[in-house]
Amino acid sequence: METFTHLIKLSVGTESIESLVAWQASRAAQTSDGLPRHVTRMYPKREEEILAGGSIYWVFQGLIQCRQRILRLERITGEDGIDRCAMVLDPEIRRVAPAPRRPFQGWRYLAPSDAPPDMKAGRKDEEPLPAALAGALAEIGVL
């Protein structure tokens, strides 16, 4: 039985892995130690399971396309006085086998058994397929 869990999140404001990389390179998306972070309103109740090896899986244009390890979770207070969660992420973004995902709000827990596998080493440098084509292929089980 797995002792960790993942999160899954729609990548809002970025349309591709490349635009996510560009956003995370900005100072606005980094912690004081230079690591990328994603701030969300809700703090996960299963923190211990997430930090035991979990990743955040990013969804672009209806497809899970990549993941990043979650290194730590920090409680922060916004300028509006509302408490939030900053997910501090490993800067390495790992492409995964594209998997279709319907729209949802916020983040969700993702069991390791439901997470798409990482791309095989020989395919990581390939040019990604257009989202519509990758989605169609994933739906029929080719990817």
N, C-alpha and C positions, 0 to 999 in steps of 0.2 A: 504494500500500500504506500502511495506517495505521501511524503510528510511536508510537502510544500504546495503552494498554489500560485497561479499567475493572475494577472489582470488583463483585460482587453478594453481598448478605448478607441473611439473614432478619432482620427487626427483632424481636428477642426482648425481651419486656417492654413493648412498645408495640404497639397494635392498629390504629393509623391514622396518617396523616400528622400530624394535629393532636396526637396523643399524643407523636409523635416530636419535634415542635416544642416541646412543653411540657417534655419531658425534657431536650432540648438547652439550654433556657433555664436549667436548674438549674446551680448552681455545680459540682456533682459531675461534670457532663458537659462542663465547659469547661477550656480551657487557661488559663495565667496571663494571656494577652493577650485573654481573653474569647471566643475562638473555640470552637465546638463540636468535640468530639472523640469518637472511638469507640475504645475500647481492646480489642485482640484479642490472643490468645496468640501467634499466628504472625506473623512479619514477612515481607512479600512479597519474593520473590526478584527480581521484575521492577520494582523501585522506580523505576528511571529511566523506564520506559515509563508507569507510573502517573502520575508527576509531570509527564509531557509533555502532560497534558491529560485525564487520566482522572477518572472520577467513581465514587462508590459508589452502586449502584442498590439501593434498599431494597424488600424483599418483605414485604408484609402480607397475611395470610390467603390465601396462595396466589397473590398477584398482585404483579408488579413495579408499583409505583405512583409512585415518585418517585426523584430522584437528587440528589446533592450533589457538587460538585467536591472533589477531594482536593487540599488545598493543600500539605501536607507530611506526612512520616512521621517519628515520633520514637521512639527506643528508650527505654523506661522500665523501671524495675525495681519490681515490686510489693512490698508490705509482706512478702510471703512469700519474697522474694528471687528470684522468677522474672522473667526478662526478658520484656517484652511489646512490642507495637507500638501507639502512639497515632496514629490517623489523624486529622489535624487537617483540619477540613472548612470549606468556605465556608458561612456561615450561611444563604445563599439555598437553599431547597429548591425544586427544579423538578419539577412534576408531569409524568409521562410517560404515554403511552398505555398503559393497563393491559395487562399480558401475563402469562399464566399461568406459574407456576413451581412445580415439585414441591419438597417439603421436602428440605433438605440441611443438613449441619452446617458450621459455620465460614463462611468466605467462599470465593468462587471467582473466577477470572479471567473476564471477559466481553469478548469481542471487540466492537469498535465496530459491526461489521456485524450482531451479534446483539442489540444494545441497542435497546430500544423508543425511538421518537422522542419528543421533548418534545411536550407538549400544544400545540396551536395557540394563538396569542395570545388569540383570542376565546373559547376554552374554559377558560382558566386560572381564571376567576372563577366558573365553574359549580359548583354543589353536586355533589360526587362521588357516583357511583352506589353503592348498597350493594355490598359486596364480592362477595357471591354472584351478583348480577346482572351486575356487571362481568366476573366470571370466566366466566360462561356466555356472554356476548357475545364475549369475547376468544377463547374456545375455538372458536367457530364463525366467527371472523374478522370480526365486525362492528365491533369496536373496534380 
